[in-house]
Amino acid sequence: MNSFEEFCAAFLKFREQKTPLVVVTMTGERGHAPQDVGARMLVGTDGLLFGTVGGGKIEKKCIDLAQEYLASQERVPHQSFTWNLKRDIGMSCGGEVSFFFEILKPSMEWKVALFGAGHIVQELAPLMLKLDCQLTVTDPRSEWVSKLPDSPKLSKQVASDMLPVLDELPDDTFVCMITMGHSTDYPLLKRALETRRFPYLGVLGSKVKRIKMESELRESGMNITRTKEFFCPMGEDYGKNSPAEIAISIAAQLLQVRREFFGDPS
């Protein structure tokens, strides 16, 4: 079995290259098995990329199934199986083996874009980096962007005009407007509603701010139904009015919508 350090190095290499892959981990055994619990391998669209879960028929079954997941258009983040070695694998020996499949496609990555890098984002960004997501933070103020932590999961952008950054985002990005105020939030919101349907579109603010934005959107000629398709106030309705607690409430709401969007099991 490869060391955990070797596995992590290989995993990070392929993830940085945006390679679609499945992590297959042996999680249990009963009776005879050709590998120990904890054995891992990485499978790509063309087959085995790294590691082994035992070779032979067991490994072929795992690779074939992993490739099926990569070829599928369904959003399946993970699956687990327990197979009887004789009945399900076709081996002569008895016993059972269990595997966990984690499907990691670039199109299935959780992408979150935060516009603004002020006090709330200074709390929210480190919190989001603890989760499995790719984060983008954009702000015209370089001094605030520079305060954000360095991470391979975080793209920091300084942009005096944030609309082109919004236009470049993939369609499945979760978008949060947490800028300096209404004058910078509203143009981003309007562009997003006119051109896209992001799975999550939120604007920091009060119910009064929401009413004002809806009114301005209607005055611009936007369909009334479309003017309501965003979160504001943003975040779950709990906690105090401090940057840290607001950030936690926003992260909780993002996780709830992620569950609905990716179909995470209960």
KOLMARVO-736247 format. One record per atom (N, C-alpha, C, O, CB): z, y, x; residue in one letter. Coordinates in steps of 0.05 Angstrom, whole numbers, padded with zeros to 5 digits, always signed. Atoms other than C-alpha are relative to their C-alpha. Glycine has a CB too. Layout:
ZYXa...
//
This chain:
+00000-00024+00017m+00000+00000+00000m+00000+00025+00018m+00015+00026+00037m+00024+00000-00019m+00001-00025-00014n-00017+00070+00025n+00027+00015-00004n+00040+00011-00024n-00023+00017-00008n-00024-00016+00002s+00041+00117+00038s-00003+00021-00022s-00026+00029-00028s+00008+00012+00026s+00001-00021+00021f+00059+00168-00015f-00012+00026+00012f-00027+00040-00002f+00028+00006-00011f+00012-00024-00013e+00041+00223+00035e-00030-00002+00002e-00044+00018-00002e+00013+00004+00028e+00029+00003-00001e-00028+00194+00045e-00013+00003-00027e-00035+00015-00030e-00007-00028+00012e+00010-00003+00028f-00038+00189-00030f-00001+00029-00008f-00021+00039-00019f+00017-00016-00020f-00001-00029+00007c-00017+00262-00040c-00021+00015+00014c-00034+00033+00002c+00028+00012+00006c+00020-00015-00016a-00063+00286+00015a-00028-00006-00012a-00044+00013-00015a+00000-00009+00029a+00026+00007+00012a-00122+00248-00016a-00003+00013-00028a-00024+00024-00034a-00004-00030-00002a+00001-00012+00027f-00105+00272-00086f-00006+00030+00001f-00023+00040-00013f+00027-00004-00015f+00004-00029-00002l-00101+00345-00065l-00028+00007+00010l-00040+00026+00002l+00020+00012+00019l+00027-00005-00010k-00167+00340-00027k-00020-00002-00023k-00037+00016-00026k-00007-00021+00022k+00019+00003+00022f-00204+00314-00088f+00004+00021-00022f-00016+00030-00034f+00002-00028-00012f-00005-00020+00020r-00170+00363-00135r-00011+00027+00009r-00022+00042-00008r+00030+00002-00006r+00011-00025-00010e-00189+00422-00091e-00030+00000-00002e-00043+00022-00005e+00009+00005+00030e+00029+00002+00003q-00261+00397-00093q-00009-00002-00029q-00033-00005-00035q-00010-00025+00016q+00006+00002+00028k-00257+00395-00169k-00013-00026-00008k-00030-00027-00025k-00017+00023-00009k+00011+00026+00005t-00273+00321-00169t+00013-00012-00025t+00037-00015-00026t+00004-00019+00024t-00011+00014+00023p-00264+00287-00237p+00012-00027+00009p-00002-00042+00024p-00021-00005-00023p-00012+00024-00010l-00216+00230-00225l+00021-00010-00020l+00031+00004-00037l+00012+00004+00027l-00022+00012+00015v-00166+00182-00256v+00020-00011+00021v+00013-00026+00039v-00011-00023-00018v-00022+00012-00016v-00099+00166-00223v+00009-00025-00015v+00019-00023-00038v+00023+00021+00005v-00009+00025+00012v-00082+00093-00236v+00024-00009+00015v+00023-00013+00040v-00023-00022+00001v-00025+00008-00012t-00010+00073-00223t+00010-00026-00012t+00011-00028-00037t+00021+00023-00002t-00012+00024+00010m+00020+00004-00228m+00029+00006-00007m+00045+00014+00011m-00002-00023+00020m-00027-00008+00008t+00084+00015-00268t+00019-00024-00007t+00043-00019-00010t-00002+00017-00025t-00017+00023+00006g+00109-00056-00282g-00013-00026+00006g-00038-00028+00008g+00009+00001-00029g+00010+00026-00005e+00102-00129-00267e+00019-00021-00010e+00044-00017-00011e-00006-00005+00030e-00016+00023+00007r+00127-00196-00292r-00014-00025+00010r-00037-00030+00003r+00005-00002-00031r+00013+00023-00012g+00114-00259-00254g-00015+00009+00025g-00006+00027+00039g-00020-00014-00019g+00015-00006-00024h+00062-00258-00198h-00019+00024-00004h-00032+00025-00025h-00015-00025+00009h+00019-00022+00000a+00023-00194-00183a-00009+00006+00028a+00006+00003+00047a+00013+00026-00013a+00011-00004-00027p-00022-00177-00124p+00008+00026+00013p+00001+00031+00036p-00030-00001-00001p-00011-00025-00013q+00012-00109-00112q+00027+00006-00011q+00036-00006-00032q-00020+00024-00006q-00027-00007+00008d+00080-00078-00118d-00001+00023-00021d-00020+00039-00021d+00018+00008+00024d-00003-00022+00018v+00102-00031-00173v-00001+00026+00016v+00013+00028+00037v+00026-00002-00017v+00003-00025-00015g+00083+00040-00152g-00026+00002+00015g-00033+00023+00025g+00023+00003+00020g+00026-00001-00012a+00016+00021-00123a-00019+00019-00015a-00018+00019-00040a-00013-00029+00002a+00017-00020+00013r-00035+00076-00137r-00028-00001+00011r-00033-00009+00034r+00012+00028+00003r+00027-00005-00010m-00109+00089-00132m-00012+00023-00016m-00004+00030-00038m-00017-00026-00003m+00016-00021+00012l-00157+00145-00147l-00028-00010-00006l-00041-00022+00011l-00001+00026+00018l+00027+00009+00008v-00221+00130-00186v-00016+00023-00008v-00008+00040-00024v+00003-00021-00023v+00019-00021+00008g-00281+00176-00192g-00022-00012-00016g-00022-00035-00023g-00011+00013+00025g+00022+00009+00017t-00345+00172-00232t-00016-00022+00013t-00028-00039+00000t-00018+00023-00007t+00016+00021-00015d-00377+00128-00177d+00017-00023+00009d+00007-00041+00022d-00013+00013+00023d-00017+00023-00008g-00317+00082-00168g+00024+00008+00015g+00034+00031+00013g-00016-00019+00016g-00025-00004-00014l-00257+00076-00122l-00003+00022+00020l-00022+00023+00036l+00008-00026+00014l-00001-00022-00019l-00240+00139-00083l+00021-00004+00021l+00017+00002+00045l+00005+00026-00014l-00022+00003-00019f-00174+00120-00051f+00020-00020-00011f+00024-00021-00035f+00014+00027+00007f-00022+00017+00008g-00119+00068-00052g-00008-00026-00012g-00032-00033-00012g+00018+00014-00019g+00006+00026+00012t-00113+00001-00086t+00024-00007-00018t+00046+00000-00014t-00004-00022+00021t-00021+00011+00018v-00074-00032-00143v-00001-00031+00001v+00009-00044-00017v-00003+00010-00028v-00001+00029-00003g-00087-00102-00118g-00026-00014+00006g-00027-00037+00013g+00012-00012-00023g+00026+00012-00005g-00161-00114-00111g-00008-00020-00021g+00006-00024-00041g+00000-00014+00027g+00009+00021+00017g-00201-00168-00145g-00004+00008-00029g-00012+00030-00035g+00020-00022+00000g+00006-00005+00029k-00205-00174-00221k+00018+00022-00012k+00008+00037-00029k+00005-00026-00015k-00018-00021+00010i-00144-00129-00234i-00012+00027+00006i-00014+00044-00012i+00028-00003+00011i+00010-00026-00008e-00173-00072-00195e-00027+00007-00013e-00031+00029-00021e-00003+00001+00031e+00026-00004+00013k-00243-00081-00224k+00004+00009-00029k-00009+00027-00039k-00017-00025+00001k-00005-00008+00028k-00215-00077-00295k+00010+00028-00002k+00002+00044-00019k+00021-00019-00013k-00010-00027+00000c-00177-00014-00278c-00022+00020+00006c-00023+00041-00006c+00023+00002+00021c+00022-00018-00007i-00237+00018-00245i-00020+00003-00023i-00028+00026-00029i-00015-00010+00025i+00019-00002+00023d-00283+00001-00303d+00011+00017-00022d-00003+00033-00034d-00006-00028-00010d-00012-00016+00022l-00234+00030-00353l+00002+00029+00007l-00003+00047-00009l+00028-00012-00007l-00002-00027-00009a-00223+00092-00312a-00027+00014-00001a-00028+00038-00010a+00011+00001+00029a+00027-00012+00001q-00298+00104-00307q-00008+00005-00029q-00022+00025-00035q-00020-00018+00013q+00006-00005+00029e-00303+00097-00383e+00013+00025-00009e+00001+00041-00024e+00010-00024-00017e-00014-00024+00008y-00251+00151-00392y-00014+00025+00011y-00017+00045-00002y+00029+00000+00010y+00014-00023-00013l-00288+00197-00343l-00026+00006-00014l-00035+00030-00016l-00004-00005+00029l+00026-00004+00014a-00353+00187-00381a+00003+00009-00029a-00016+00019-00040a-00016-00026+00001a-00004-00007+00028s-00322+00198-00449s+00003+00030-00004s+00012+00045+00014s+00025-00014-00010s-00003-00028+00008q-00325+00266-00484q+00027+00005-00013q+00033+00028-00019q-00023+00009-00018q-00026-00003+00013e-00258+00254-00516e+00021+00011+00019e+00020+00006+00043e+00010-00026-00012e-00022-00011-00016r-00196+00292-00492r+00022-00021+00001r+00039-00021-00018r+00009+00027-00011r-00021+00020-00002v-00152+00234-00469v+00014+00006+00027v+00004-00002+00048v-00012-00029+00000v-00013-00007-00025p-00101+00260-00418p+00012-00024+00015p+00014-00024+00039p+00021+00020-00005p-00012+00023-00013h-00067+00193-00405h+00002-00023-00019h+00002-00020-00044h+00028+00007+00011h-00002+00024+00016q-00061+00121-00428q+00017-00020+00017q+00017-00018+00041q-00028-00012-00008q-00014+00022-00014s-00017+00061-00410s-00007-00026-00013s-00011-00028-00037s+00031+00005+00000s+00008+00027+00010f-00031-00013-00416f+00018-00021+00014f+00027-00017+00037f-00029-00007+00006f-00012+00024-00012t+00005-00079-00405t-00019-00024-00006t-00026-00029-00029t+00029-00006-00012t+00020+00021+00003w-00042-00137-00392w+00012-00027+00009w+00027-00028+00029w-00025+00006+00016w-00007+00027-00009n-00030-00212-00388n-00021-00008+00020n-00045-00007+00015n+00001-00020-00024n+00019+00006-00022l-00061-00235-00322l-00020-00022-00008l-00043-00020+00000l+00016-00009+00025l+00018+00022+00006k-00090-00299-00351k-00018+00007-00024k-00042+00004-00023k+00016-00025-00006k+00015-00005+00024r-00111-00277-00421r-00018+00025+00002r-00041+00024-00007r+00019+00003-00024r+00014-00025+00000d-00132-00205-00408d-00017+00005+00025d-00037+00020+00025d+00019+00023-00004d+00014-00005-00025i-00154-00206-00335i-00018-00023+00008i-00038-00019+00022i+00021+00005+00022i+00016+00023-00007g-00181-00277-00329g+00008-00013+00026g-00008-00026+00039g-00029+00008+00002g-00010+00012-00025m-00137-00298-00271m+00014-00026-00007m+00021-00031-00030m+00019+00019+00015m-00013+00026+00005s-00108-00367-00263s+00030+00001+00000s+00043-00015-00012s-00010-00020+00021s-00029-00002-00001c-00038-00344-00248c+00011+00014-00025c-00003+00028-00039c+00009+00016+00025c-00012-00012+00023g+00011-00323-00302g+00013+00026+00006g+00011+00036+00028g+00020-00019-00012g-00014-00025-00004g+00051-00260-00312g-00014+00023-00014g-00035+00020-00027g+00002+00006+00029g+00011-00024+00013e+00038-00189-00336e+00001+00023+00020e+00018+00023+00038e+00015+00007-00025e-00001-00025-00016v+00022-00122-00303v-00004+00024-00019v-00018+00022-00039v-00023-00001+00022v+00002-00024+00016s+00028-00052-00331s-00011+00023+00017s-00004+00025+00041s+00028+00009-00012s+00013-00022-00015f-00013+00009-00311f+00001+00026-00017f+00000+00025-00042f-00029-00007+00007f+00002-00026+00012f-00012+00083-00326f-00025+00014+00011f-00029+00016+00035f+00026+00017+00006f+00025-00013-00007f-00079+00120-00327f+00004+00030-00007f+00009+00037-00030f-00024-00012-00015f+00000-00029+00004e-00079+00196-00318e-00028+00011+00005e-00037+00010+00028e+00022+00014+00018e+00028-00009-00002i-00147+00226-00332i-00001+00029+00006i+00009+00045-00010i-00016-00007-00027i+00000-00027-00009l-00161+00290-00295l-00029+00009+00004l-00041+00005+00025l+00016+00003+00027l+00027-00011-00002k-00228+00323-00310k+00003+00030+00003k+00021+00042-00009k-00017-00007-00025k-00001-00029-00002p-00242+00395-00289p-00001+00014-00028p+00012+00034-00032p-00023+00010+00017p+00002-00012+00027s-00261+00409-00362s+00025-00003-00016s+00029+00011-00036s-00023-00012-00015s-00025+00005+00014m-00193+00383-00384m+00024+00014+00013m+00046+00012+00002m+00005-00029-00002m-00022-00015-00012e-00152+00426-00337e+00010+00021-00018e-00005+00034-00033e-00009+00012+00027e-00012-00022+00016w-00104+00473-00371w-00003+00026+00016w+00010+00029+00036w+00030-00006-00006w+00005-00026-00013k-00129+00542-00352k+00012+00022-00015k+00008+00025-00039k-00031+00004+00003k-00014-00022+00013v-00087+00603-00366v-00007+00025+00015v-00005+00026+00040v+00031-00005+00000v+00007-00026-00012a-00108+00675-00353a+00019+00021-00011a+00021+00025-00035a-00029+00008-00005a-00018-00021+00008l-00057+00731-00353l-00012+00027+00009l-00018+00030+00033l+00029-00004+00013l+00010-00027-00007f-00082+00803-00355f+00024+00018+00000f+00038+00022-00020f-00022+00010-00020f-00024-00015-00005g-00028+00847-00326g+00018-00015+00020g+00018-00040+00021g+00016+00004-00026g-00018+00012-00021a+00021+00835-00269a+00027+00014+00001a+00040+00013+00022a-00014+00001+00027a-00025-00015+00001g+00081+00876-00291g+00024-00018-00001g+00023-00042+00006g+00000+00018-00023g-00026+00014-00001h+00153+00855-00301h+00000-00027-00014h+00011-00047-00004h+00022+00017-00012h+00000+00025+00015i+00141+00801-00354i-00017-00021+00015i-00009-00044+00017i-00011+00004-00028i+00017+00019-00015v+00084+00769-00314v+00013-00008+00026v+00008-00031+00035v-00028+00013+00005v-00015+00008-00025q+00127+00771-00251q+00020-00023-00006q+00026-00039+00012q+00015+00024+00011q-00017+00022+00008e+00173+00724-00290e-00016-00023-00011e-00009-00047-00006e+00020+00009-00022e+00016+00021+00013l+00119+00686-00328l-00016-00016+00020l-00018-00041+00018l-00018+00012-00021l+00018+00014-00018a+00073+00669-00270a+00014-00022+00016a+00005-00045+00017a-00013+00020+00020a-00014+00022-00014p+00125+00630-00228p+00008-00022-00019p+00008-00046-00011p+00025+00011+00014p-00007+00021+00019l+00146+00594-00291l-00024-00018-00006l-00022-00042-00007l+00010+00013-00026l+00024+00016+00006m+00074+00573-00307m-00008-00017+00024m-00019-00039+00020m-00023+00019-00008m+00007+00015-00024l+00064+00550-00235l+00016-00026+00002l+00009-00044+00017l+00003+00017+00024l-00015+00024+00000k+00118+00498-00247k-00013-00021-00018k-00006-00045-00018k+00029+00005-00010k+00014+00018+00018l+00072+00468-00300l-00027-00008+00011l-00036+00003+00031l-00003+00013-00028l+00026+00010-00010d+00006+00431-00292d-00022+00017-00012d-00035+00010-00032d-00004-00030-00008d+00021-00018+00010c-00042+00489-00301c-00012+00015+00024c+00000+00017+00045c+00012+00020-00021c+00013-00018-00019q-00091+00533-00263q+00003+00028-00012q-00006+00033-00034q-00030-00008+00005q-00007-00026+00010l-00069+00605-00269l-00016+00022+00014l-00021+00021+00038l+00030+00005+00005l+00013-00024-00010t-00107+00670-00261t+00016+00025-00009t+00022+00027-00033t-00030+00002-00009t-00013-00025+00007v-00072+00738-00259v-00017+00023+00010v-00025+00024+00033v+00029+00001+00012v+00017-00023-00006t-00112+00803-00261t+00014+00026-00007t+00026+00028-00029t-00027-00003-00014t-00012-00026+00006d-00087+00874-00256d-00013+00021+00018d-00021+00014+00040d+00031+00000+00005d+00012-00021-00017p-00115+00941-00230p+00019+00008+00023p+00010+00020+00043p-00007+00024-00016p-00021-00010-00019r-00050+00952-00190r+00004-00021+00022r+00017-00041+00017r+00026+00007-00014r-00003+00019-00022s-00053+00917-00123s+00029-00004+00008s+00036-00026+00017s-00016+00010+00025s-00028+00003-00009e+00021+00931-00109e+00015-00020-00018e+00033-00033-00009e+00014+00027-00001e-00012+00019+00017w+00040+00889-00170w-00011-00028+00005w+00003-00048+00004w-00003+00008-00029w+00013+00026-00006v-00010+00833-00156v+00011-00012+00025v+00015-00036+00027v-00031+00003+00002v-00010+00010-00026s+00016+00828-00085s+00028-00012-00002s+00036-00028+00016s-00001+00022+00021s-00027+00011+00003k+00086+00812-00111k+00000-00028-00011k+00020-00042-00009k+00016+00018-00019k+00001+00027+00012l+00062+00748-00144l+00002-00021+00022l-00007-00016+00045l-00026-00004-00016l-00003+00021-00021p+00077+00682-00107p-00028-00011+00008p-00047-00010-00008p+00017-00023-00011p+00025+00014-00009d+00023+00648-00066d+00001-00029-00008d+00021-00042-00005d-00003+00003+00032d+00002+00028+00009s+00000+00582-00094s-00029-00008-00002s-00045+00009-00010s+00015-00005-00027s+00028+00009+00004p-00064+00540-00093p-00007-00001-00030p-00031-00003-00037p-00004-00027+00013p+00005+00001+00029k-00056+00539-00169k-00003+00028-00012k-00008+00031-00036k+00023-00014-00014k+00001-00027+00010l-00057+00615-00174l-00022+00016+00013l-00024+00018+00037l+00027+00014+00004l+00020-00018-00010s-00117+00661-00168s+00009+00029-00007s+00012+00035-00031s-00028-00006-00013s-00009-00027+00004k-00096+00734-00159k-00024+00019+00003k-00038+00018+00023k+00023+00008+00019k+00023-00018-00001q-00147+00788-00175q+00009+00029-00005q+00023+00034-00024q-00021-00009-00020q-00004-00028+00004v-00144+00863-00168v-00027+00011-00011v-00047+00009+00003v+00009+00016+00026v+00025-00009+00012a-00196+00895-00215a+00006+00025-00017a+00022+00024-00036a-00013-00022-00017a-00003-00024+00016s-00200+00966-00241s-00012-00003-00028s-00002+00008-00047s-00013+00024+00014s+00012+00007+00026d-00245+00940-00297d+00004-00030-00004d-00008-00047+00010d-00031+00007+00000d-00007+00028+00005m-00217+00875-00325m-00019-00014-00019m-00017-00039-00021m+00029-00002-00010m+00018+00013+00019l-00271+00862-00376l-00019-00020+00013l-00023-00042+00002l-00017+00021-00014l+00017+00020-00012p-00319+00828-00327p+00015-00026+00007p+00004-00048+00007p-00012+00011+00026p-00017+00024-00006v-00261+00781-00307v+00003-00017-00025v+00000-00041-00025v+00028+00008+00011v-00001+00014+00026l-00252+00764-00381l-00026-00015-00006l-00026-00038-00015l+00007+00019-00022l+00027+00012+00007d-00327+00751-00389d-00005-00025+00017d-00021-00042+00008d-00021+00021+00006d+00005+00022-00018e-00326+00701-00331e+00018-00024-00006e+00013-00046+00005e+00004+00008+00029e-00018+00022+00005l-00270+00658-00359l-00013-00023-00016l-00030-00018-00033l+00025+00010-00016l+00010+00023+00016p-00287+00587-00384p+00010+00002-00029p+00031+00014-00035p+00009-00026+00012p-00006-00002+00029d-00286+00579-00460d+00027-00012-00007d+00039-00005-00028d-00022-00013-00015d-00025+00014+00007d-00224+00534-00458d+00024+00013+00013d+00045+00000+00016d-00002-00029+00007d-00023-00014-00013t-00179+00586-00423t+00019+00010-00021t+00011+00020-00042t-00011+00022+00018t-00021-00013+00016f-00113+00607-00454f+00004+00028+00011f+00010+00031+00034f+00027-00017+00000f+00001-00027-00009v-00115+00683-00451v+00023+00016-00010v+00029+00016-00034v-00027+00013-00008v-00023-00017+00007c-00055+00731-00451c-00005+00028+00010c-00010+00032+00034c+00026-00012+00011c+00002-00028-00007m-00060+00807-00452m+00028+00011+00002m+00042+00015-00018m-00017+00016-00021m-00027-00011-00005i+00004+00834-00420i-00003+00023+00020i+00010+00024+00040i+00019-00023+00012i+00007-00022-00018t-00024+00897-00389t+00020+00024-00004t+00041+00020-00016t-00029+00010-00005t-00018-00023+00001m+00007+00967-00384m+00003+00012-00028m+00021+00028-00032m-00011+00022+00019m-00003-00011+00026g-00004+00982-00457g-00024-00004-00018g-00043-00018-00010g+00007+00028+00001g+00021+00003+00020h-00049+00988-00518h-00027+00008+00011h-00047-00005+00005h+00007+00017-00025h+00026-00010-00010s-00104+01027-00482s-00014-00020+00018s-00038-00019+00020s+00004+00026+00015s+00013+00020-00017t-00116+00969-00434t+00000-00027-00014t-00018-00044-00008t+00015-00002+00026t+00000+00025+00015d-00098+00911-00481d-00023+00000-00020d-00038-00020-00022d+00026-00004-00015d+00019+00000+00022y-00144+00932-00538y-00029-00005+00008y-00042-00022-00005y+00001+00027-00014y+00027+00006-00007p-00211+00933-00501p-00004-00030+00007p-00025-00041+00001p-00008+00017+00024p+00001+00028-00007l-00196+00863-00474l+00000-00017-00026l-00016-00036-00029l+00023-00008+00018l-00002+00014+00025l-00176+00838-00543l-00027+00002-00016l-00037-00018-00026l+00023+00010-00017l+00025-00004+00015k-00238+00868-00576k-00023-00016+00012k-00038-00029-00002k-00007+00030-00001k+00021+00015-00013r-00285+00838-00524r+00003-00030-00005r-00016-00044-00011r+00000+00006+00030r-00005+00028+00004a-00252+00770-00531a-00008-00009-00028a-00020-00030-00032a+00029-00007+00006a+00005+00008+00028l-00257+00769-00607l-00030+00003-00007l-00040-00012-00024l+00016+00018-00018l+00028-00004+00005e-00329+00794-00606e-00018-00022+00013e-00039-00028+00002e-00009+00027+00010e+00017+00018-00016t-00355+00743-00556t+00009-00028+00002t-00008-00046+00008t-00003+00011+00027t-00010+00027-00005r-00311+00682-00553r+00019-00010-00021r+00027+00005-00039r+00014-00001+00028r-00022+00011+00016r-00263+00635-00588r+00017-00016+00019r+00015-00040+00021r-00011-00017-00024r-00018+00013-00019f-00210+00620-00536f+00021-00016-00016f+00028-00008-00039f+00014+00021+00018f-00020+00015+00014p-00160+00566-00556p+00026+00015-00004p+00041+00009-00024p+00006-00026+00015p-00024-00017+00004y-00104+00616-00546y-00007+00028+00009y-00018+00032+00031y+00025-00011+00017y+00005-00028-00006l-00111+00692-00548l+00025+00015-00010l+00030+00017-00034l-00026+00010-00014l-00025-00013+00007g-00047+00732-00546g+00002+00028+00012g-00009+00033+00034g+00024-00016+00008g-00004-00027-00009v-00027+00805-00539v+00030+00005-00002v+00042+00001-00023v-00017+00021-00016v-00028-00007+00001l+00043+00827-00520l+00004+00025-00017l-00011+00044-00014l+00010+00005+00029l-00005-00023+00016g+00071+00875-00571g+00015-00007-00026g+00022-00030-00031g-00026+00014-00007g-00016+00002+00025s+00107+00887-00637s-00019-00005-00024s-00043-00005-00021s+00017+00025-00004s+00016+00002+00025k+00085+00876-00709k-00014+00026-00006k-00036+00025-00017k+00019-00008-00024k+00013-00026+00004v+00070+00950-00712v-00025+00002+00017v-00046+00012+00008v+00019+00024+00006v+00024-00001-00018k+00023+00944-00652k-00022-00018-00012k-00045-00011-00010k+00008-00009+00028k+00020+00018+00011r-00011+00885-00686r-00015+00014-00023r-00040+00013-00025r+00013-00026-00010r+00012-00014+00023i-00023+00926-00750i-00020+00021+00010i-00042+00024-00001i+00021+00013-00018i+00017-00021-00011k-00053+00982-00708k-00026-00012+00011k-00047-00002+00007k+00015+00016+00022k+00023+00013-00012m-00099+00935-00670m-00019-00012-00021m-00043-00009-00019m+00008-00022+00020m+00017+00011+00021e-00123+00900-00733e-00016+00022-00014e-00039+00019-00020e+00017-00015-00021e+00014-00022+00013s-00139+00967-00764s-00023+00010+00017s-00045+00016+00007s+00020+00023-00005s+00021-00010-00018e-00179+00990-00703e-00023-00020+00001e-00046-00012+00003e+00012+00005+00028e+00021+00020+00000l-00217+00924-00702l-00017+00001-00025l-00041-00001-00024l+00013-00028+00004l+00015-00002+00025r-00236+00931-00775r-00017+00025+00000r-00040+00024-00008r+00019+00001-00024r+00016-00025-00001e-00258+01003-00763e-00024-00002+00019e-00044+00012+00015e+00018+00023+00010e+00023+00004-00018s-00303+00978-00707s-00022-00017-00013s-00043-00020-00001s+00010-00013+00026s+00020+00016+00014g-00339+00935-00758g+00004-00030+00002g-00013-00045-00007g-00027+00007+00010g-00005+00029-00003m-00308+00868-00742m+00008-00013-00026m+00022+00000-00043m+00022-00005+00021m-00007+00016+00024n-00302+00815-00796n+00031-00002-00002n+00045-00007+00018n-00012-00028+00002n-00029-00001+00003i-00232+00818-00826i+00014-00026+00008i+00036-00026+00018i+00007+00006-00029i-00012+00026-00009t-00219+00743-00814t+00003-00001+00030t+00023-00010+00040t-00018-00023-00010t-00001+00001-00029r-00236+00750-00741r+00022+00019+00011r+00033+00013+00032r-00027+00009+00012r-00020-00019-00010t-00189+00810-00733t+00028-00012+00000t+00046+00000+00013t+00000+00025-00017t-00027+00012+00001k-00130+00764-00747k+00004-00024+00019k+00025-00036+00019k+00006-00009-00029k+00000+00024-00016e-00147+00709-00697e+00012+00005+00028e-00001-00001+00048e-00028-00012+00002e-00014-00004-00025f-00097+00727-00643f+00030+00000-00005f+00039+00006-00028f-00009+00026+00015f-00029+00000+00001f-00022+00721-00629f+00010+00028+00008f+00004+00037+00030f+00012-00022+00017f-00014-00024-00006c+00018+00785-00632c+00019+00005-00024c+00009+00008-00046c-00020+00025+00004c-00013+00002-00025p+00076+00789-00626p-00005-00028+00013p-00010-00048+00000p+00031+00003-00003p+00006+00024-00016m+00066+00737-00571m+00026-00014+00007m+00046+00000+00014m-00017+00007+00025m-00024+00015-00007g+00116+00682-00557g+00015-00010-00024g+00012+00000-00047g+00018+00017+00017g-00017+00011+00021e+00165+00641-00598e+00022+00020-00007e+00030+00036+00009e+00012-00027+00009e-00019-00020+00010d+00215+00679-00640d+00029-00007+00007d+00044-00013-00011d-00004+00003-00030d-00028+00003-00009y+00278+00671-00599y+00004+00013+00027y-00015+00021+00040y+00008-00030+00001y-00006-00013-00026g+00313+00700-00539g+00004+00030-00003g-00001+00042-00024g-00021-00006+00020g-00005-00029+00000k+00331+00771-00520k-00024+00014+00011k-00043+00002+00020k+00025+00006+00017k+00022-00016-00008n+00286+00828-00501n+00001+00007+00030n+00000+00030+00038n-00001+00026-00017n+00000-00003-00029s+00288+00817-00426s-00025-00013+00011s-00035-00032-00002s+00025-00012+00014s+00025+00012-00010p+00227+00801-00382p+00002-00031+00003p-00017-00045-00003p-00007+00012+00027p-00003+00029-00005a+00255+00732-00364a-00001-00016-00027a-00015-00036-00028a+00025-00006+00015a-00002+00015+00025e+00270+00711-00436e-00027+00003-00016e-00035-00015-00030e+00023+00010-00017e+00026-00003+00012i+00204+00740-00462i-00020-00020+00013i-00036-00032-00001i-00010+00029+00002i+00018+00018-00015a+00168+00700-00408a+00004-00029-00009a-00015-00044-00013a+00004+00002+00030a-00006+00027+00009i+00203+00636-00430i-00011-00005-00028i-00022-00026-00034i+00031-00005+00000i+00011+00003+00027s+00184+00648-00503s-00030-00002+00000s-00041-00017-00016s+00009+00024-00018s+00030+00002-00001i+00111+00659-00484i-00008-00027+00011i-00026-00040+00000i-00011+00023+00019i+00006+00026-00011a+00110+00596-00441a+00003-00022-00022a-00012-00040-00023a+00017-00006+00024a-00005+00020+00021a+00139+00557-00500a-00023+00000-00020a-00032-00022-00029a+00027+00005-00014a+00023-00002+00019q+00084+00582-00547q-00025-00011+00013q-00040-00025-00001q-00004+00029-00008q+00024+00011-00013l+00030+00566-00496l+00001-00031+00001l-00019-00044-00003l-00002+00011+00029l-00002+00029+00000l+00057+00495-00490l-00005-00012-00027l-00017-00033-00029l+00028-00008+00010l+00004+00010+00027q+00057+00487-00565q-00030-00001-00007q-00040-00020-00018q+00015+00017-00021q+00029-00001+00006v-00016+00509-00571v-00015-00020+00018v-00034-00032+00009v-00011+00029+00004v+00013+00020-00017r-00035+00466-00511r+00002-00028-00012r-00017-00043-00011r+00014+00000+00028r-00004+00026+00013r-00006+00406-00547r-00021-00004-00022r-00032-00025-00025r+00028-00003-00011r+00019+00002+00023e-00050+00421-00608e-00029-00001+00011e-00045-00016+00000e+00003+00025-00018e+00027-00001-00010f-00112+00436-00566f-00008-00025+00015f-00031-00036+00011f-00003+00024+00019f+00007+00023-00016f-00109+00377-00518f+00007-00026-00015f+00000-00048-00005f+00014+00001+00027f-00007+00024+00015g-00081+00329-00570g+00020-00017+00014g+00019-00041+00014g-00025-00017-00004g-00021+00015-00014d-00020+00310-00529d+00016-00016-00021d+00022-00006-00043d+00019+00019+00015d-00015+00016+00019p+00017+00253-00562p+00028+00010-00004p+00039+00022+00013p+00000-00029+00009p-00027-00009+00006s+00084+00265-00596s+00019-00016+00018s+00044-00012+00016s+00007-00005-00030s
//
